[in-house]
Amino acid sequence: MREIVVCGEALVDVVATAPPGVGGGQLPPLQPALGGGPFNVAITLGRLGSAVSFCSAVSTDDYGEAVMSALRHSGVGTTLVQRRAEPTSLALATIGADGAAHYSFYVEGTADRFVADPGPFAPTVAAVGFGTLSLVLEPGASVYEATMRRCHEEGRLVVCDPNIRSAVIADADAYRARFASWMNAVDVVKLSDEDAEWLGRGPNGSRPADWLDAGVCAVLVTAGADGIDVVTASGTSRIPAPRVTVADTIGAGDSIMGAILHQLDRAGALSSAAVRGLDDQQWREVARFAVKVAGITVSRPGADPPWASELGGD
């Protein structure tokens, strides 16, 4: 059996139900929901039917208990989850008129920052994913970076979604240099067009072509309603997104990352060597499946990726 491990944070998104100031200056009600990029990726994989486990440090507080329950409900393994007494991280999300989410983070002294080295994964683990806040916030970021490099050396498929949250990046140039240094240990990068633009700035900026030169075999760049650009050594092709009514975009990119991994799983391509053998048509099929999954996610509020039964024959 091939297994996928997703490494990184789980947190609570506290979503404002209307812009501040609406209604005579009164603050709008807040709606809490479980989230965090890696958590959402793991949930997506579990609902789609891949064998997946979550590797993280999760609080023993009430929110942490809810995280554990949600993982199990969606079929995600939790044996790699470390439990800690520190509180759960919070993200305050406001939704713009276009459905896009904007975040402020409360992450000082929270449980996920103190993840310990999980050690070598079981031989059945074929692919490992990384991303978002867990690759920024120390001391956990260094733990995940070491795990990433070890997995690459072991020949496991390594995927990365930086999911840039600039509000928590104290030194942008240092992060850009660090991100570029990971590219010789990563097989697939998925990111938004805004992330790609941000990573390309400044003296330490780099772009998809640089990542391919470093050893990445495919870069998938999401462009919102315009779809996904698939960038490989042979060129770039765009896969359009389905037209849907958008409730909000919370979890959209995460569901794309989960869908990419699931489709690679179905194609028997969960290894560094296997993904290097995929041709452009196979990558386009991966992207088509991913935008279909994301289309369902954005059509309903919050990070609520689809179950396999909602995808018809796909």
C-alpha positions as a Python dict, from the first residue, in 0.01 Angstrom:
ca = {
    (1, 'M'): (0, 0, 0),
    (2, 'R'): (126, 348, -90),
    (3, 'E'): (80, 611, 178),
    (4, 'I'): (100, 991, 174),
    (5, 'V'): (210, 1198, 475),
    (6, 'V'): (119, 1566, 497),
    (7, 'C'): (339, 1771, 731),
    (8, 'G'): (247, 2105, 884),
    (9, 'E'): (2, 2300, 1092),
    (10, 'A'): (-362, 2273, 1180),
    (11, 'L'): (-531, 2584, 1316),
    (12, 'V'): (-865, 2754, 1363),
    (13, 'D'): (-984, 3002, 1100),
    (14, 'V'): (-1202, 3266, 1264),
    (15, 'V'): (-1401, 3404, 972),
    (16, 'A'): (-1569, 3745, 983),
    (17, 'T'): (-1914, 3708, 833),
    (18, 'A'): (-1917, 4069, 705),
    (19, 'P'): (-1661, 4351, 667),
    (20, 'P'): (-1586, 4544, 991),
    (21, 'G'): (-1788, 4864, 1021),
    (22, 'V'): (-2097, 4731, 847),
    (23, 'G'): (-2412, 4801, 1048),
    (24, 'G'): (-2338, 5128, 1230),
    (25, 'G'): (-1986, 5035, 1332),
    (26, 'Q'): (-2081, 4710, 1501),
    (27, 'L'): (-1841, 4422, 1462),
    (28, 'P'): (-1981, 4133, 1257),
    (29, 'P'): (-2026, 3787, 1406),
    (30, 'L'): (-1725, 3555, 1383),
    (31, 'Q'): (-1753, 3196, 1262),
    (32, 'P'): (-1476, 2955, 1372),
    (33, 'A'): (-1374, 2673, 1139),
    (34, 'L'): (-1087, 2426, 1136),
    (35, 'G'): (-814, 2502, 885),
    (36, 'G'): (-445, 2540, 811),
    (37, 'G'): (-302, 2460, 468),
    (38, 'P'): (-150, 2119, 548),
    (39, 'F'): (-456, 2016, 751),
    (40, 'N'): (-680, 2102, 455),
    (41, 'V'): (-457, 1907, 215),
    (42, 'A'): (-474, 1600, 439),
    (43, 'I'): (-852, 1630, 470),
    (44, 'T'): (-884, 1654, 91),
    (45, 'L'): (-673, 1342, 40),
    (46, 'G'): (-868, 1146, 299),
    (47, 'R'): (-1204, 1240, 147),
    (48, 'L'): (-1084, 1151, -203),
    (49, 'G'): (-978, 807, -83),
    (50, 'S'): (-599, 815, -66),
    (51, 'A'): (-418, 653, 227),
    (52, 'V'): (-295, 960, 414),
    (53, 'S'): (-158, 1053, 755),
    (54, 'F'): (-104, 1392, 918),
    (55, 'C'): (232, 1479, 1079),
    (56, 'S'): (210, 1775, 1314),
    (57, 'A'): (197, 1894, 1673),
    (58, 'V'): (-163, 1950, 1782),
    (59, 'S'): (-282, 2109, 2104),
    (60, 'T'): (-464, 1918, 2375),
    (61, 'D'): (-710, 2209, 2408),
    (62, 'D'): (-1069, 2186, 2285),
    (63, 'Y'): (-975, 2310, 1938),
    (64, 'G'): (-703, 2047, 1918),
    (65, 'E'): (-954, 1778, 2006),
    (66, 'A'): (-1177, 1906, 1726),
    (67, 'V'): (-880, 1887, 1485),
    (68, 'M'): (-819, 1524, 1577),
    (69, 'S'): (-1187, 1436, 1539),
    (70, 'A'): (-1206, 1602, 1196),
    (71, 'L'): (-897, 1418, 1073),
    (72, 'R'): (-1035, 1082, 1175),
    (73, 'H'): (-1380, 1161, 1030),
    (74, 'S'): (-1221, 1226, 690),
    (75, 'G'): (-1011, 909, 698),
    (76, 'V'): (-678, 1070, 787),
    (77, 'G'): (-434, 871, 1002),
    (78, 'T'): (-318, 1038, 1324),
    (79, 'T'): (-39, 814, 1453),
    (80, 'L'): (220, 1079, 1352),
    (81, 'V'): (41, 1359, 1540),
    (82, 'Q'): (222, 1481, 1851),
    (83, 'R'): (0, 1625, 2126),
    (84, 'R'): (116, 1930, 2322),
    (85, 'A'): (-25, 2154, 2597),
    (86, 'E'): (31, 2483, 2413),
    (87, 'P'): (-280, 2642, 2254),
    (88, 'T'): (-401, 2605, 1896),
    (89, 'S'): (-300, 2873, 1643),
    (90, 'L'): (-569, 3113, 1523),
    (91, 'A'): (-615, 3286, 1187),
    (92, 'L'): (-858, 3574, 1155),
    (93, 'A'): (-1003, 3567, 803),
    (94, 'T'): (-1200, 3843, 633),
    (95, 'I'): (-1376, 3777, 302),
    (96, 'G'): (-1361, 4038, 26),
    (97, 'A'): (-1632, 4117, -228),
    (98, 'D'): (-1470, 3872, -472),
    (99, 'G'): (-1480, 3588, -218),
    (100, 'A'): (-1105, 3603, -155),
    (101, 'A'): (-988, 3555, 202),
    (102, 'H'): (-739, 3781, 380),
    (103, 'Y'): (-569, 3663, 701),
    (104, 'S'): (-418, 3784, 1027),
    (105, 'F'): (-242, 3523, 1241),
    (106, 'Y'): (-209, 3460, 1615),
    (107, 'V'): (71, 3206, 1643),
    (108, 'E'): (302, 3300, 1928),
    (109, 'G'): (371, 3007, 2160),
    (110, 'T'): (125, 2774, 1989),
    (111, 'A'): (150, 2396, 1976),
    (112, 'D'): (231, 2343, 1608),
    (113, 'R'): (548, 2553, 1632),
    (114, 'F'): (707, 2298, 1866),
    (115, 'V'): (680, 1986, 1653),
    (116, 'A'): (962, 1736, 1719),
    (117, 'D'): (1147, 1542, 1451),
    (118, 'P'): (916, 1252, 1362),
    (119, 'G'): (1212, 1035, 1258),
    (120, 'P'): (1215, 818, 945),
    (121, 'F'): (876, 735, 802),
    (122, 'A'): (758, 379, 738),
    (123, 'P'): (864, 215, 410),
    (124, 'T'): (503, 234, 289),
    (125, 'V'): (517, 617, 285),
    (126, 'A'): (571, 706, -81),
    (127, 'A'): (503, 1081, -82),
    (128, 'V'): (536, 1366, 167),
    (129, 'G'): (387, 1717, 145),
    (130, 'F'): (497, 2042, 310),
    (131, 'G'): (382, 2401, 316),
    (132, 'T'): (232, 2721, 456),
    (133, 'L'): (312, 2855, 806),
    (134, 'S'): (499, 2543, 915),
    (135, 'L'): (784, 2628, 673),
    (136, 'V'): (815, 2978, 821),
    (137, 'L'): (768, 2963, 1198),
    (138, 'E'): (1058, 2837, 1406),
    (139, 'P'): (1159, 2610, 1566),
    (140, 'G'): (921, 2387, 1370),
    (141, 'A'): (1030, 2517, 1028),
    (142, 'S'): (1379, 2372, 1070),
    (143, 'V'): (1232, 2038, 1177),
    (144, 'Y'): (1016, 2021, 865),
    (145, 'E'): (1304, 2130, 641),
    (146, 'A'): (1522, 1849, 776),
    (147, 'T'): (1235, 1603, 725),
    (148, 'M'): (1190, 1727, 367),
    (149, 'R'): (1556, 1672, 282),
    (150, 'R'): (1562, 1329, 444),
    (151, 'C'): (1253, 1220, 249),
    (152, 'H'): (1407, 1337, -79),
    (153, 'E'): (1728, 1148, -9),
    (154, 'E'): (1520, 837, 57),
    (155, 'G'): (1357, 867, -287),
    (156, 'R'): (1010, 959, -165),
    (157, 'L'): (806, 1205, -369),
    (158, 'V'): (834, 1553, -211),
    (159, 'V'): (574, 1821, -286),
    (160, 'C'): (565, 2179, -158),
    (161, 'D'): (305, 2455, -150),
    (162, 'P'): (461, 2767, 6),
    (163, 'N'): (115, 2930, 39),
    (164, 'I'): (281, 3263, 118),
    (165, 'R'): (147, 3447, 422),
    (166, 'S'): (368, 3756, 418),
    (167, 'A'): (227, 3884, 749),
    (168, 'V'): (424, 3615, 937),
    (169, 'I'): (746, 3638, 733),
    (170, 'A'): (976, 3872, 924),
    (171, 'D'): (1256, 3879, 664),
    (172, 'A'): (1118, 3839, 313),
    (173, 'D'): (1456, 3823, 139),
    (174, 'A'): (1583, 3556, 379),
    (175, 'Y'): (1270, 3347, 322),
    (176, 'R'): (1304, 3379, -56),
    (177, 'A'): (1662, 3253, -36),
    (178, 'R'): (1558, 2968, 192),
    (179, 'F'): (1274, 2868, -39),
    (180, 'A'): (1510, 2859, -337),
    (181, 'S'): (1747, 2638, -138),
    (182, 'W'): (1473, 2375, -94),
    (183, 'M'): (1420, 2328, -467),
    (184, 'N'): (1689, 2062, -502),
    (185, 'A'): (1489, 1853, -253),
    (186, 'V'): (1141, 1904, -405),
    (187, 'D'): (979, 1724, -698),
    (188, 'V'): (654, 1918, -742),
    (189, 'V'): (575, 2278, -647),
    (190, 'K'): (218, 2408, -636),
    (191, 'L'): (155, 2776, -566),
    (192, 'S'): (-67, 3069, -662),
    (193, 'D'): (24, 3329, -920),
    (194, 'E'): (43, 3581, -634),
    (195, 'D'): (287, 3353, -447),
    (196, 'A'): (501, 3317, -761),
    (197, 'E'): (511, 3693, -809),
    (198, 'W'): (609, 3749, -443),
    (199, 'L'): (883, 3485, -454),
    (200, 'G'): (1029, 3644, -767),
    (201, 'R'): (1096, 3982, -605),
    (202, 'G'): (1423, 4120, -473),
    (203, 'P'): (1784, 4005, -486),
    (204, 'N'): (1700, 3656, -361),
    (205, 'G'): (1396, 3613, -584),
    (206, 'S'): (1352, 3303, -799),
    (207, 'R'): (1098, 3183, -1053),
    (208, 'P'): (957, 2854, -1185),
    (209, 'A'): (1233, 2826, -1447),
    (210, 'D'): (1493, 2848, -1168),
    (211, 'W'): (1315, 2576, -971),
    (212, 'L'): (1307, 2346, -1272),
    (213, 'D'): (1679, 2404, -1320),
    (214, 'A'): (1734, 2309, -954),
    (215, 'G'): (1558, 1973, -998),
    (216, 'V'): (1184, 2031, -963),
    (217, 'C'): (1002, 1837, -1236),
    (218, 'A'): (672, 2030, -1242),
    (219, 'V'): (540, 2362, -1114),
    (220, 'L'): (163, 2413, -1101),
    (221, 'V'): (60, 2779, -1071),
    (222, 'T'): (-300, 2853, -981),
    (223, 'A'): (-462, 3162, -1132),
    (224, 'G'): (-799, 3171, -958),
    (225, 'A'): (-1092, 3155, -1198),
    (226, 'D'): (-848, 3133, -1492),
    (227, 'G'): (-734, 2784, -1392),
    (228, 'I'): (-387, 2631, -1353),
    (229, 'D'): (-66, 2676, -1549),
    (230, 'V'): (138, 2355, -1566),
    (231, 'V'): (508, 2439, -1610),
    (232, 'T'): (755, 2165, -1704),
    (233, 'A'): (1085, 2154, -1890),
    (234, 'S'): (894, 2120, -2219),
    (235, 'G'): (685, 2434, -2170),
    (236, 'T'): (370, 2578, -2013),
    (237, 'S'): (7, 2483, -2068),
    (238, 'R'): (-306, 2628, -1903),
    (239, 'I'): (-596, 2420, -1781),
    (240, 'P'): (-910, 2636, -1743),
    (241, 'A'): (-1116, 2625, -1425),
    (242, 'P'): (-1484, 2527, -1432),
    (243, 'R'): (-1727, 2817, -1405),
    (244, 'V'): (-1892, 2809, -1064),
    (245, 'T'): (-2059, 3050, -824),
    (246, 'V'): (-1796, 3126, -561),
    (247, 'A'): (-1898, 3127, -194),
    (248, 'D'): (-1540, 3196, -82),
    (249, 'T'): (-1189, 3081, -169),
    (250, 'I'): (-1092, 2943, 172),
    (251, 'G'): (-909, 2613, 120),
    (252, 'A'): (-921, 2629, -261),
    (253, 'G'): (-546, 2602, -312),
    (254, 'D'): (-518, 2335, -45),
    (255, 'S'): (-782, 2122, -214),
    (256, 'I'): (-586, 2159, -540),
    (257, 'M'): (-271, 2034, -368),
    (258, 'G'): (-460, 1740, -222),
    (259, 'A'): (-619, 1663, -558),
    (260, 'I'): (-279, 1671, -733),
    (261, 'L'): (-138, 1419, -487),
    (262, 'H'): (-447, 1199, -514),
    (263, 'Q'): (-430, 1196, -893),
    (264, 'L'): (-59, 1111, -884),
    (265, 'D'): (-151, 830, -644),
    (266, 'R'): (-413, 697, -888),
    (267, 'A'): (-155, 714, -1169),
    (268, 'G'): (97, 511, -968),
    (269, 'A'): (333, 809, -967),
    (270, 'L'): (404, 849, -596),
    (271, 'S'): (782, 856, -619),
    (272, 'S'): (1044, 1099, -735),
    (273, 'A'): (1138, 869, -1022),
    (274, 'A'): (777, 815, -1132),
    (275, 'V'): (682, 1183, -1157),
    (276, 'R'): (986, 1246, -1376),
    (277, 'G'): (842, 996, -1621),
    (278, 'L'): (507, 1176, -1663),
    (279, 'D'): (450, 1348, -1998),
    (280, 'D'): (272, 1679, -2055),
    (281, 'Q'): (-62, 1513, -2128),
    (282, 'Q'): (-50, 1326, -1799),
    (283, 'W'): (25, 1651, -1613),
    (284, 'R'): (-270, 1818, -1785),
    (285, 'E'): (-494, 1534, -1664),
    (286, 'V'): (-364, 1590, -1310),
    (287, 'A'): (-447, 1961, -1338),
    (288, 'R'): (-795, 1898, -1485),
    (289, 'F'): (-884, 1680, -1189),
    (290, 'A'): (-746, 1940, -947),
    (291, 'V'): (-953, 2229, -1085),
    (292, 'K'): (-1266, 2012, -1070),
    (293, 'V'): (-1204, 1942, -701),
    (294, 'A'): (-1133, 2309, -630),
    (295, 'G'): (-1450, 2412, -814),
    (296, 'I'): (-1657, 2220, -561),
    (297, 'T'): (-1457, 2358, -268),
    (298, 'V'): (-1508, 2723, -364),
    (299, 'S'): (-1878, 2672, -431),
    (300, 'R'): (-1949, 2631, -58),
    (301, 'P'): (-1836, 2828, 246),
    (302, 'G'): (-1512, 2747, 424),
    (303, 'A'): (-1252, 2480, 357),
    (304, 'D'): (-1494, 2198, 272),
    (305, 'P'): (-1334, 1980, 1),
    (306, 'P'): (-1544, 1718, -176),
    (307, 'W'): (-1572, 1349, -102),
    (308, 'A'): (-1496, 1104, -381),
    (309, 'S'): (-1868, 1029, -417),
    (310, 'E'): (-1932, 1391, -524),
    (311, 'L'): (-1703, 1368, -826),
    (312, 'G'): (-1907, 1128, -1036),
    (313, 'G'): (-1688, 904, -1249),
    (314, 'D'): (-1361, 1091, -1187),
}
